[in-house]
Amino acid sequence: MTRGLISPVYGFGADGARETRGERRRMRPVPVPVDVLEGLQPAARERGISVPELAQRLLETISAEKMVTAVLDDEADGKPRGRYL
């Protein structure tokens, strides 16, 4: 499976505006299968943003709104959960 990376450009915010030194957020690249990135292209294009920005906004919203269980609907599948960072 081919993977791409969602890797933000440090020093720039989600809207492309330059962040000041105190605003810089800690970020790390996340490997994402290329077919998933390609699947996000239409939604990113509709919003006039890049695929990495769309992926970042999705993850931020899912985290902030505590929507992981609703999005994945996997609580009852019985699979063990690992801890990754």
N, CA, C and O atoms as a CHARMM CRD file, in Angstrom:
* protein
*
  340
    1    1 MET  N      0.84300  -1.17000   0.00000 PROA 1      0.00000
    2    1 MET  CA     0.00000   0.00000   0.00000 PROA 1      0.00000
    3    1 MET  C      0.89200   1.23800   0.00000 PROA 1      0.00000
    4    1 MET  O      1.78600   1.35800   0.83700 PROA 1      0.00000
    5    2 THR  N      0.66000   2.13200  -0.90800 PROA 2      0.00000
    6    2 THR  CA     1.42700   3.36500  -0.98600 PROA 2      0.00000
    7    2 THR  C      0.85500   4.37100   0.00100 PROA 2      0.00000
    8    2 THR  O     -0.36100   4.51300   0.13000 PROA 2      0.00000
    9    3 ARG  N      1.74200   5.06400   0.69100 PROA 3      0.00000
   10    3 ARG  CA     1.29500   6.06600   1.65900 PROA 3      0.00000
   11    3 ARG  C      1.88700   7.41500   1.30300 PROA 3      0.00000
   12    3 ARG  O      3.02200   7.51700   0.83600 PROA 3      0.00000
   13    4 GLY  N      1.09200   8.44800   1.53400 PROA 4      0.00000
   14    4 GLY  CA     1.56400   9.81400   1.42800 PROA 4      0.00000
   15    4 GLY  C      1.71100  10.34500   2.84300 PROA 4      0.00000
   16    4 GLY  O      1.41100   9.63900   3.80600 PROA 4      0.00000
   17    5 LEU  N      2.15700  11.54800   2.97200 PROA 5      0.00000
   18    5 LEU  CA     2.26300  12.15600   4.28800 PROA 5      0.00000
   19    5 LEU  C      1.44600  13.43000   4.32400 PROA 5      0.00000
   20    5 LEU  O      1.49300  14.24800   3.40500 PROA 5      0.00000
   21    6 ILE  N      0.70200  13.58100   5.39600 PROA 6      0.00000
   22    6 ILE  CA     0.06300  14.86200   5.67800 PROA 6      0.00000
   23    6 ILE  C      1.07800  15.58300   6.55000 PROA 6      0.00000
   24    6 ILE  O      1.22000  15.26300   7.73000 PROA 6      0.00000
   25    7 SER  N      1.76900  16.53100   5.99200 PROA 7      0.00000
   26    7 SER  CA     2.84500  17.19400   6.70800 PROA 7      0.00000
   27    7 SER  C      2.67900  18.70000   6.58300 PROA 7      0.00000
   28    7 SER  O      2.90900  19.25500   5.50900 PROA 7      0.00000
   29    8 PRO  N      2.28400  19.37400   7.66000 PROA 8      0.00000
   30    8 PRO  CA     2.08300  20.81200   7.59100 PROA 8      0.00000
   31    8 PRO  C      3.40100  21.55700   7.41600 PROA 8      0.00000
   32    8 PRO  O      4.46400  21.06300   7.79000 PROA 8      0.00000
   33    9 VAL  N      3.31500  22.72700   6.85300 PROA 9      0.00000
   34    9 VAL  CA     4.48200  23.59400   6.73200 PROA 9      0.00000
   35    9 VAL  C      4.55700  24.40300   8.01400 PROA 9      0.00000
   36    9 VAL  O      3.64900  25.17700   8.31800 PROA 9      0.00000
   37   10 TYR  N      5.63500  24.22800   8.76900 PROA 10     0.00000
   38   10 TYR  CA     5.76200  24.94600  10.02600 PROA 10     0.00000
   39   10 TYR  C      5.83700  26.44400   9.77400 PROA 10     0.00000
   40   10 TYR  O      6.46500  26.90600   8.82200 PROA 10     0.00000
   41   11 GLY  N      5.18400  27.18100  10.64900 PROA 11     0.00000
   42   11 GLY  CA     5.22000  28.62800  10.55200 PROA 11     0.00000
   43   11 GLY  C      4.04600  29.21400   9.79800 PROA 11     0.00000
   44   11 GLY  O      3.92700  30.43600   9.70600 PROA 11     0.00000
   45   12 PHE  N      3.17100  28.37200   9.25200 PROA 12     0.00000
   46   12 PHE  CA     1.99700  28.85900   8.55100 PROA 12     0.00000
   47   12 PHE  C      0.76300  28.25200   9.18100 PROA 12     0.00000
   48   12 PHE  O      0.75900  27.07400   9.53900 PROA 12     0.00000
   49   13 GLY  N     -0.28300  29.04700   9.31900 PROA 13     0.00000
   50   13 GLY  CA    -1.53500  28.55200   9.87300 PROA 13     0.00000
   51   13 GLY  C     -2.34100  27.83600   8.82000 PROA 13     0.00000
   52   13 GLY  O     -1.92200  27.72400   7.66700 PROA 13     0.00000
   53   14 ALA  N     -3.51600  27.34400   9.22500 PROA 14     0.00000
   54   14 ALA  CA    -4.38100  26.58900   8.32000 PROA 14     0.00000
   55   14 ALA  C     -4.82400  27.42500   7.12400 PROA 14     0.00000
   56   14 ALA  O     -5.07600  26.88100   6.04900 PROA 14     0.00000
   57   15 ASP  N     -4.92100  28.73900   7.30100 PROA 15     0.00000
   58   15 ASP  CA    -5.35900  29.59300   6.19600 PROA 15     0.00000
   59   15 ASP  C     -4.18900  30.10000   5.36100 PROA 15     0.00000
   60   15 ASP  O     -4.37600  30.93000   4.47100 PROA 15     0.00000
   61   16 GLY  N     -2.98400  29.60700   5.64100 PROA 16     0.00000
   62   16 GLY  CA    -1.80500  30.00900   4.88500 PROA 16     0.00000
   63   16 GLY  C     -1.13800  31.26600   5.42000 PROA 16     0.00000
   64   16 GLY  O     -0.07700  31.66100   4.93600 PROA 16     0.00000
   65   17 ALA  N     -1.75500  31.89800   6.41800 PROA 17     0.00000
   66   17 ALA  CA    -1.17700  33.11300   6.99300 PROA 17     0.00000
   67   17 ALA  C      0.01400  32.74000   7.87500 PROA 17     0.00000
   68   17 ALA  O      0.00300  31.71700   8.56000 PROA 17     0.00000
   69   18 ARG  N      1.02000  33.57500   7.84400 PROA 18     0.00000
   70   18 ARG  CA     2.21300  33.32800   8.64900 PROA 18     0.00000
   71   18 ARG  C      1.86400  33.46200  10.12500 PROA 18     0.00000
   72   18 ARG  O      1.22100  34.43000  10.53100 PROA 18     0.00000
   73   19 GLU  N      2.28800  32.48900  10.92800 PROA 19     0.00000
   74   19 GLU  CA     2.05700  32.55200  12.36400 PROA 19     0.00000
   75   19 GLU  C      3.21100  33.29800  13.02500 PROA 19     0.00000
   76   19 GLU  O      4.34200  33.27900  12.53900 PROA 19     0.00000
   77   20 THR  N      2.90600  33.94800  14.13000 PROA 20     0.00000
   78   20 THR  CA     3.97200  34.58600  14.88600 PROA 20     0.00000
   79   20 THR  C      4.62600  33.53300  15.76600 PROA 20     0.00000
   80   20 THR  O      4.09700  32.43400  15.93100 PROA 20     0.00000
   81   21 ARG  N      5.75500  33.86900  16.31900 PROA 21     0.00000
   82   21 ARG  CA     6.52800  32.91900  17.10900 PROA 21     0.00000
   83   21 ARG  C      5.70900  32.29800  18.24500 PROA 21     0.00000
   84   21 ARG  O      5.82300  31.09600  18.48300 PROA 21     0.00000
   85   22 GLY  N      4.89600  33.07600  18.94400 PROA 22     0.00000
   86   22 GLY  CA     4.11300  32.56300  20.06300 PROA 22     0.00000
   87   22 GLY  C      2.93500  31.69800  19.63800 PROA 22     0.00000
   88   22 GLY  O      2.40400  30.94400  20.45400 PROA 22     0.00000
   89   23 GLU  N      2.51300  31.79000  18.36600 PROA 23     0.00000
   90   23 GLU  CA     1.34900  31.04500  17.89600 PROA 23     0.00000
   91   23 GLU  C      1.70200  29.68000  17.31700 PROA 23     0.00000
   92   23 GLU  O      0.80400  28.86700  17.09600 PROA 23     0.00000
   93   24 ARG  N      2.95300  29.40700  17.06800 PROA 24     0.00000
   94   24 ARG  CA     3.35900  28.17300  16.39200 PROA 24     0.00000
   95   24 ARG  C      2.89000  26.94900  17.17400 PROA 24     0.00000
   96   24 ARG  O      3.08800  26.85500  18.38500 PROA 24     0.00000
   97   25 ARG  N      2.26500  26.01700  16.45900 PROA 25     0.00000
   98   25 ARG  CA     1.75800  24.79200  17.07400 PROA 25     0.00000
   99   25 ARG  C      2.71600  23.64800  16.79700 PROA 25     0.00000
  100   25 ARG  O      3.36100  23.60400  15.74900 PROA 25     0.00000
  101   26 ARG  N      2.80200  22.73000  17.73600 PROA 26     0.00000
  102   26 ARG  CA     3.61200  21.52700  17.52100 PROA 26     0.00000
  103   26 ARG  C      2.82400  20.58300  16.62900 PROA 26     0.00000
  104   26 ARG  O      1.65700  20.29600  16.89700 PROA 26     0.00000
  105   27 MET  N      3.45300  20.10600  15.58000 PROA 27     0.00000
  106   27 MET  CA     2.80000  19.19400  14.64500 PROA 27     0.00000
  107   27 MET  C      3.79100  18.12800  14.21500 PROA 27     0.00000
  108   27 MET  O      5.00400  18.31600  14.30900 PROA 27     0.00000
  109   28 ARG  N      3.26300  17.00600  13.74200 PROA 28     0.00000
  110   28 ARG  CA     4.10400  15.95900  13.17400 PROA 28     0.00000
  111   28 ARG  C      3.39900  15.36900  11.96400 PROA 28     0.00000
  112   28 ARG  O      2.17000  15.37800  11.89000 PROA 28     0.00000
  113   29 PRO  N      4.17500  14.85400  11.01400 PROA 29     0.00000
  114   29 PRO  CA     3.58100  14.25400   9.81300 PROA 29     0.00000
  115   29 PRO  C      2.78800  12.99100  10.16200 PROA 29     0.00000
  116   29 PRO  O      3.13300  12.26500  11.09400 PROA 29     0.00000
  117   30 VAL  N      1.73900  12.74600   9.41100 PROA 30     0.00000
  118   30 VAL  CA     0.89800  11.56000   9.59800 PROA 30     0.00000
  119   30 VAL  C      0.84400  10.80500   8.27100 PROA 30     0.00000
  120   30 VAL  O      0.41500  11.37100   7.26500 PROA 30     0.00000
  121   31 PRO  N      1.27200   9.52500   8.24600 PROA 31     0.00000
  122   31 PRO  CA     1.18600   8.75800   6.99700 PROA 31     0.00000
  123   31 PRO  C     -0.26800   8.41900   6.67900 PROA 31     0.00000
  124   31 PRO  O     -1.01100   7.93900   7.53600 PROA 31     0.00000
  125   32 VAL  N     -0.65600   8.67500   5.44400 PROA 32     0.00000
  126   32 VAL  CA    -2.02800   8.42500   4.99400 PROA 32     0.00000
  127   32 VAL  C     -1.94800   7.73000   3.63700 PROA 32     0.00000
  128   32 VAL  O     -1.19700   8.17500   2.77000 PROA 32     0.00000
  129   33 PRO  N     -2.70700   6.64500   3.43000 PROA 33     0.00000
  130   33 PRO  CA    -2.69400   5.98200   2.12500 PROA 33     0.00000
  131   33 PRO  C     -3.05100   6.96200   1.00500 PROA 33     0.00000
  132   33 PRO  O     -3.95700   7.78300   1.15100 PROA 33     0.00000
  133   34 VAL  N     -2.33200   6.86500  -0.10700 PROA 34     0.00000
  134   34 VAL  CA    -2.53100   7.78000  -1.22900 PROA 34     0.00000
  135   34 VAL  C     -3.97400   7.74500  -1.72800 PROA 34     0.00000
  136   34 VAL  O     -4.52700   8.78300  -2.09300 PROA 34     0.00000
  137   35 ASP  N     -4.59100   6.55200  -1.74700 PROA 35     0.00000
  138   35 ASP  CA    -5.97500   6.49200  -2.22500 PROA 35     0.00000
  139   35 ASP  C     -6.92200   7.27100  -1.31500 PROA 35     0.00000
  140   35 ASP  O     -7.93600   7.79100  -1.78300 PROA 35     0.00000
  141   36 VAL  N     -6.60700   7.35900  -0.02200 PROA 36     0.00000
  142   36 VAL  CA    -7.41800   8.16300   0.89800 PROA 36     0.00000
  143   36 VAL  C     -7.24000   9.64400   0.57400 PROA 36     0.00000
  144   36 VAL  O     -8.21300  10.39700   0.52700 PROA 36     0.00000
  145   37 LEU  N     -5.98500  10.05800   0.34900 PROA 37     0.00000
  146   37 LEU  CA    -5.73000  11.45700  -0.01000 PROA 37     0.00000
  147   37 LEU  C     -6.44300  11.81600  -1.30900 PROA 37     0.00000
  148   37 LEU  O     -7.03400  12.88900  -1.42700 PROA 37     0.00000
  149   38 GLU  N     -6.38200  10.91200  -2.27900 PROA 38     0.00000
  150   38 GLU  CA    -7.06400  11.16000  -3.55400 PROA 38     0.00000
  151   38 GLU  C     -8.56900  11.24300  -3.35600 PROA 38     0.00000
  152   38 GLU  O     -9.23700  12.02500  -4.03300 PROA 38     0.00000
  153   39 GLY  N     -9.11700  10.44800  -2.43500 PROA 39     0.00000
  154   39 GLY  CA   -10.54500  10.48800  -2.15200 PROA 39     0.00000
  155   39 GLY  C    -10.99400  11.79500  -1.52400 PROA 39     0.00000
  156   39 GLY  O    -12.16300  12.16500  -1.62700 PROA 39     0.00000
  157   40 LEU  N    -10.07000  12.50000  -0.87200 PROA 40     0.00000
  158   40 LEU  CA   -10.39600  13.78800  -0.25000 PROA 40     0.00000
  159   40 LEU  C    -10.31800  14.95800  -1.23000 PROA 40     0.00000
  160   40 LEU  O    -10.78600  16.05400  -0.92100 PROA 40     0.00000
  161   41 GLN  N     -9.73300  14.73600  -2.40500 PROA 41     0.00000
  162   41 GLN  CA    -9.53500  15.83400  -3.35500 PROA 41     0.00000
  163   41 GLN  C    -10.82000  16.56100  -3.73700 PROA 41     0.00000
  164   41 GLN  O    -10.82300  17.79200  -3.73300 PROA 41     0.00000
  165   42 PRO  N    -11.91400  15.86800  -4.06700 PROA 42     0.00000
  166   42 PRO  CA   -13.12900  16.60300  -4.44600 PROA 42     0.00000
  167   42 PRO  C    -13.63600  17.52500  -3.33000 PROA 42     0.00000
  168   42 PRO  O    -14.02700  18.66200  -3.59700 PROA 42     0.00000
  169   43 ALA  N    -13.63000  17.04400  -2.09200 PROA 43     0.00000
  170   43 ALA  CA   -14.10200  17.86600  -0.97300 PROA 43     0.00000
  171   43 ALA  C    -13.17000  19.05700  -0.73900 PROA 43     0.00000
  172   43 ALA  O    -13.63200  20.15500  -0.43000 PROA 43     0.00000
  173   44 ALA  N    -11.86200  18.83900  -0.88500 PROA 44     0.00000
  174   44 ALA  CA   -10.90100  19.93600  -0.72200 PROA 44     0.00000
  175   44 ALA  C    -11.09500  20.97100  -1.82400 PROA 44     0.00000
  176   44 ALA  O    -11.08600  22.17500  -1.56600 PROA 44     0.00000
  177   45 ARG  N    -11.27000  20.49300  -3.04900 PROA 45     0.00000
  178   45 ARG  CA   -11.47000  21.39200  -4.18600 PROA 45     0.00000
  179   45 ARG  C    -12.73300  22.24100  -3.99100 PROA 45     0.00000
  180   45 ARG  O    -12.71900  23.44400  -4.25100 PROA 45     0.00000
  181   46 GLU  N    -13.82700  21.61100  -3.53100 PROA 46     0.00000
  182   46 GLU  CA   -15.08100  22.34300  -3.27800 PROA 46     0.00000
  183   46 GLU  C    -14.88300  23.47800  -2.28500 PROA 46     0.00000
  184   46 GLU  O    -15.52200  24.52500  -2.38800 PROA 46     0.00000
  185   47 ARG  N    -13.99000  23.26300  -1.31900 PROA 47     0.00000
  186   47 ARG  CA   -13.76000  24.25500  -0.27200 PROA 47     0.00000
  187   47 ARG  C    -12.63500  25.22500  -0.61500 PROA 47     0.00000
  188   47 ARG  O    -12.38600  26.17900   0.12200 PROA 47     0.00000
  189   48 GLY  N    -11.96000  24.98100  -1.72600 PROA 48     0.00000
  190   48 GLY  CA   -10.86900  25.85900  -2.13500 PROA 48     0.00000
  191   48 GLY  C     -9.64300  25.74300  -1.24200 PROA 48     0.00000
  192   48 GLY  O     -8.91200  26.71500  -1.05100 PROA 48     0.00000
  193   49 ILE  N     -9.42000  24.54000  -0.69100 PROA 49     0.00000
  194   49 ILE  CA    -8.26600  24.31700   0.17800 PROA 49     0.00000
  195   49 ILE  C     -7.50200  23.08700  -0.31100 PROA 49     0.00000
  196   49 ILE  O     -7.98900  22.34300  -1.16300 PROA 49     0.00000
  197   50 SER  N     -6.31400  22.88200   0.23100 PROA 50     0.00000
  198   50 SER  CA    -5.50500  21.72000  -0.14600 PROA 50     0.00000
  199   50 SER  C     -5.99500  20.47700   0.59500 PROA 50     0.00000
  200   50 SER  O     -6.69000  20.57900   1.60600 PROA 50     0.00000
  201   51 VAL  N     -5.62700  19.31000   0.08300 PROA 51     0.00000
  202   51 VAL  CA    -5.98000  18.05300   0.74300 PROA 51     0.00000
  203   51 VAL  C     -5.36100  17.98200   2.14700 PROA 51     0.00000
  204   51 VAL  O     -6.06200  17.60000   3.08400 PROA 51     0.00000
  205   52 PRO  N     -4.06800  18.33500   2.33500 PROA 52     0.00000
  206   52 PRO  CA    -3.52800  18.30900   3.70000 PROA 52     0.00000
  207   52 PRO  C     -4.28400  19.23400   4.65300 PROA 52     0.00000
  208   52 PRO  O     -4.49200  18.88500   5.81500 PROA 52     0.00000
  209   53 GLU  N     -4.69900  20.41300   4.17100 PROA 53     0.00000
  210   53 GLU  CA    -5.45400  21.32500   5.03800 PROA 53     0.00000
  211   53 GLU  C     -6.80500  20.72100   5.39400 PROA 53     0.00000
  212   53 GLU  O     -7.23900  20.81800   6.54200 PROA 53     0.00000
  213   54 LEU  N     -7.47800  20.10000   4.42800 PROA 54     0.00000
  214   54 LEU  CA    -8.76400  19.45900   4.70400 PROA 54     0.00000
  215   54 LEU  C     -8.58500  18.34700   5.73400 PROA 54     0.00000
  216   54 LEU  O     -9.36600  18.25100   6.68100 PROA 54     0.00000
  217   55 ALA  N     -7.56800  17.51000   5.55900 PROA 55     0.00000
  218   55 ALA  CA    -7.32100  16.42200   6.50700 PROA 55     0.00000
  219   55 ALA  C     -7.06000  16.97400   7.90700 PROA 55     0.00000
  220   55 ALA  O     -7.55900  16.43500   8.89500 PROA 55     0.00000
  221   56 GLN  N     -6.28100  18.04500   7.98900 PROA 56     0.00000
  222   56 GLN  CA    -5.99400  18.65800   9.28300 PROA 56     0.00000
  223   56 GLN  C     -7.27400  19.19700   9.91100 PROA 56     0.00000
  224   56 GLN  O     -7.51100  18.99100  11.10100 PROA 56     0.00000
  225   57 ARG  N     -8.10100  19.88400   9.12700 PROA 57     0.00000
  226   57 ARG  CA    -9.35600  20.43200   9.65000 PROA 57     0.00000
  227   57 ARG  C    -10.29600  19.32400  10.11500 PROA 57     0.00000
  228   57 ARG  O    -10.95600  19.45800  11.14500 PROA 57     0.00000
  229   58 LEU  N    -10.35700  18.22500   9.35100 PROA 58     0.00000
  230   58 LEU  CA   -11.19200  17.09100   9.75500 PROA 58     0.00000
  231   58 LEU  C    -10.72700  16.53000  11.09700 PROA 58     0.00000
  232   58 LEU  O    -11.53500  16.32500  12.00300 PROA 58     0.00000
  233   59 LEU  N     -9.42500  16.28500  11.22100 PROA 59     0.00000
  234   59 LEU  CA    -8.90000  15.72800  12.46400 PROA 59     0.00000
  235   59 LEU  C     -9.09800  16.67900  13.63800 PROA 59     0.00000
  236   59 LEU  O     -9.44400  16.23900  14.73500 PROA 59     0.00000
  237   60 GLU  N     -8.88300  17.97800  13.42400 PROA 60     0.00000
  238   60 GLU  CA    -9.09200  18.95600  14.49400 PROA 60     0.00000
  239   60 GLU  C    -10.54800  18.95800  14.94700 PROA 60     0.00000
  240   60 GLU  O    -10.82400  18.99200  16.14600 PROA 60     0.00000
  241   61 THR  N    -11.48300  18.92000  13.99600 PROA 61     0.00000
  242   61 THR  CA   -12.90900  18.93700  14.32900 PROA 61     0.00000
  243   61 THR  C    -13.31500  17.66200  15.05100 PROA 61     0.00000
  244   61 THR  O    -14.02000  17.71600  16.05900 PROA 61     0.00000
  245   62 ILE  N    -12.87500  16.51500  14.54400 PROA 62     0.00000
  246   62 ILE  CA   -13.19900  15.23500  15.18400 PROA 62     0.00000
  247   62 ILE  C    -12.68000  15.21700  16.61700 PROA 62     0.00000
  248   62 ILE  O    -13.37200  14.75000  17.52100 PROA 62     0.00000
  249   63 SER  N    -11.47600  15.71800  16.82900 PROA 63     0.00000
  250   63 SER  CA   -10.89500  15.75100  18.16600 PROA 63     0.00000
  251   63 SER  C    -11.63200  16.73900  19.06900 PROA 63     0.00000
  252   63 SER  O    -12.02400  16.38900  20.18200 PROA 63     0.00000
  253   64 ALA  N    -11.81800  17.96100  18.59600 PROA 64     0.00000
  254   64 ALA  CA   -12.44300  19.00800  19.41100 PROA 64     0.00000
  255   64 ALA  C    -13.88400  18.67000  19.78200 PROA 64     0.00000
  256   64 ALA  O    -14.32800  18.96100  20.89300 PROA 64     0.00000
  257   65 GLU  N    -14.60500  18.06200  18.86300 PROA 65     0.00000
  258   65 GLU  CA   -16.01900  17.74900  19.09900 PROA 65     0.00000
  259   65 GLU  C    -16.21300  16.34300  19.66500 PROA 65     0.00000
  260   65 GLU  O    -17.34300  15.88600  19.83300 PROA 65     0.00000
  261   66 LYS  N    -15.10500  15.66100  19.95600 PROA 66     0.00000
  262   66 LYS  CA   -15.14600  14.30100  20.51400 PROA 66     0.00000
  263   66 LYS  C    -16.03900  13.37800  19.68000 PROA 66     0.00000
  264   66 LYS  O    -16.95200  12.73100  20.19200 PROA 66     0.00000
  265   67 MET  N    -15.74200  13.34000  18.37800 PROA 67     0.00000
  266   67 MET  CA   -16.55900  12.60200  17.41900 PROA 67     0.00000
  267   67 MET  C    -15.92500  11.29300  16.94600 PROA 67     0.00000
  268   67 MET  O    -16.43500  10.67700  16.01100 PROA 67     0.00000
  269   68 VAL  N    -14.83800  10.85700  17.55900 PROA 68     0.00000
  270   68 VAL  CA   -14.13500   9.66700  17.07000 PROA 68     0.00000
  271   68 VAL  C    -15.05900   8.45400  17.02700 PROA 68     0.00000
  272   68 VAL  O    -15.12400   7.76300  16.01000 PROA 68     0.00000
  273   69 THR  N    -15.76800   8.19000  18.11300 PROA 69     0.00000
  274   69 THR  CA   -16.65000   7.02100  18.15400 PROA 69     0.00000
  275   69 THR  C    -17.75600   7.12900  17.11800 PROA 69     0.00000
  276   69 THR  O    -18.09900   6.13900  16.47200 PROA 69     0.00000
  277   70 ALA  N    -18.31500   8.31600  16.95300 PROA 70     0.00000
  278   70 ALA  CA   -19.38600   8.50500  15.96500 PROA 70     0.00000
  279   70 ALA  C    -18.87300   8.30000  14.54500 PROA 70     0.00000
  280   70 ALA  O    -19.57600   7.73500  13.70700 PROA 70     0.00000
  281   71 VAL  N    -17.66600   8.75100  14.27300 PROA 71     0.00000
  282   71 VAL  CA   -17.10800   8.62800  12.92700 PROA 71     0.00000
  283   71 VAL  C    -16.69800   7.18500  12.64000 PROA 71     0.00000
  284   71 VAL  O    -16.99100   6.66500  11.56400 PROA 71     0.00000
  285   72 LEU  N    -16.03000   6.53900  13.58000 PROA 72     0.00000
  286   72 LEU  CA   -15.53500   5.18400  13.34800 PROA 72     0.00000
  287   72 LEU  C    -16.55700   4.10000  13.66200 PROA 72     0.00000
  288   72 LEU  O    -16.54500   3.04000  13.03600 PROA 72     0.00000
  289   73 ASP  N    -17.43300   4.35200  14.61600 PROA 73     0.00000
  290   73 ASP  CA   -18.46300   3.38100  14.99500 PROA 73     0.00000
  291   73 ASP  C    -17.85200   1.99600  15.20600 PROA 73     0.00000
  292   73 ASP  O    -18.35200   1.00200  14.67900 PROA 73     0.00000
  293   74 ASP  N    -16.75800   1.93900  15.98800 PROA 74     0.00000
  294   74 ASP  CA   -16.03900   0.67900  16.17600 PROA 74     0.00000
  295   74 ASP  C    -15.93000   0.23400  17.62800 PROA 74     0.00000
  296   74 ASP  O    -15.15600  -0.67200  17.93500 PROA 74     0.00000
  297   75 GLU  N    -16.68400   0.84800  18.51900 PROA 75     0.00000
  298   75 GLU  CA   -16.57000   0.53200  19.93500 PROA 75     0.00000
  299   75 GLU  C    -16.88200  -0.92700  20.24400 PROA 75     0.00000
  300   75 GLU  O    -16.27600  -1.50400  21.14700 PROA 75     0.00000
  301   76 ALA  N    -17.79800  -1.52400  19.52400 PROA 76     0.00000
  302   76 ALA  CA   -18.24300  -2.88200  19.83800 PROA 76     0.00000
  303   76 ALA  C    -17.53800  -3.95500  19.00600 PROA 76     0.00000
  304   76 ALA  O    -17.93700  -5.11800  19.05500 PROA 76     0.00000
  305   77 ASP  N    -16.50500  -3.59700  18.24800 PROA 77     0.00000
  306   77 ASP  CA   -15.88400  -4.61100  17.38600 PROA 77     0.00000
  307   77 ASP  C    -14.94000  -5.55400  18.12900 PROA 77     0.00000
  308   77 ASP  O    -14.49800  -6.55500  17.56500 PROA 77     0.00000
  309   78 GLY  N    -14.62900  -5.24400  19.39100 PROA 78     0.00000
  310   78 GLY  CA   -13.82500  -6.14000  20.21000 PROA 78     0.00000
  311   78 GLY  C    -12.33700  -6.12100  19.93100 PROA 78     0.00000
  312   78 GLY  O    -11.59700  -6.90300  20.52700 PROA 78     0.00000
  313   79 LYS  N    -11.87300  -5.25400  19.04500 PROA 79     0.00000
  314   79 LYS  CA   -10.44000  -5.19500  18.73400 PROA 79     0.00000
  315   79 LYS  C     -9.70800  -4.44500  19.84400 PROA 79     0.00000
  316   79 LYS  O    -10.21200  -3.44200  20.34900 PROA 79     0.00000
  317   80 PRO  N     -8.51400  -4.92700  20.23000 PROA 80     0.00000
  318   80 PRO  CA    -7.74800  -4.21100  21.25100 PROA 80     0.00000
  319   80 PRO  C     -7.27800  -2.86300  20.71400 PROA 80     0.00000
  320   80 PRO  O     -7.01500  -2.71400  19.52100 PROA 80     0.00000
  321   81 ARG  N     -7.18000  -1.91400  21.58500 PROA 81     0.00000
  322   81 ARG  CA    -6.74200  -0.56800  21.21100 PROA 81     0.00000
  323   81 ARG  C     -5.29800  -0.36600  21.65300 PROA 81     0.00000
  324   81 ARG  O     -4.95500  -0.62400  22.80700 PROA 81     0.00000
  325   82 GLY  N     -4.45700   0.09200  20.74000 PROA 82     0.00000
  326   82 GLY  CA    -3.07200   0.38500  21.06600 PROA 82     0.00000
  327   82 GLY  C     -2.92500   1.85700  21.38900 PROA 82     0.00000
  328   82 GLY  O     -3.86400   2.63700  21.23300 PROA 82     0.00000
  329   83 ARG  N     -1.75700   2.22400  21.83300 PROA 83     0.00000
  330   83 ARG  CA    -1.46900   3.63500  22.10200 PROA 83     0.00000
  331   83 ARG  C     -0.37400   4.05800  21.14600 PROA 83     0.00000
  332   83 ARG  O      0.73500   3.52600  21.18300 PROA 83     0.00000
  333   84 TYR  N     -0.68400   5.00700  20.29900 PROA 84     0.00000
  334   84 TYR  CA     0.26800   5.45800  19.28400 PROA 84     0.00000
  335   84 TYR  C      0.42900   6.96100  19.35700 PROA 84     0.00000
  336   84 TYR  O     -0.53900   7.69100  19.56900 PROA 84     0.00000
  337   85 LEU  N      1.65300   7.41800  19.18100 PROA 85     0.00000
  338   85 LEU  CA     1.94300   8.84900  19.05100 PROA 85     0.00000
  339   85 LEU  C      3.17300   9.04900  18.25800 PROA 85     0.00000
  340   85 LEU  O      3.58600  10.18700  18.03600 PROA 85     0.00000
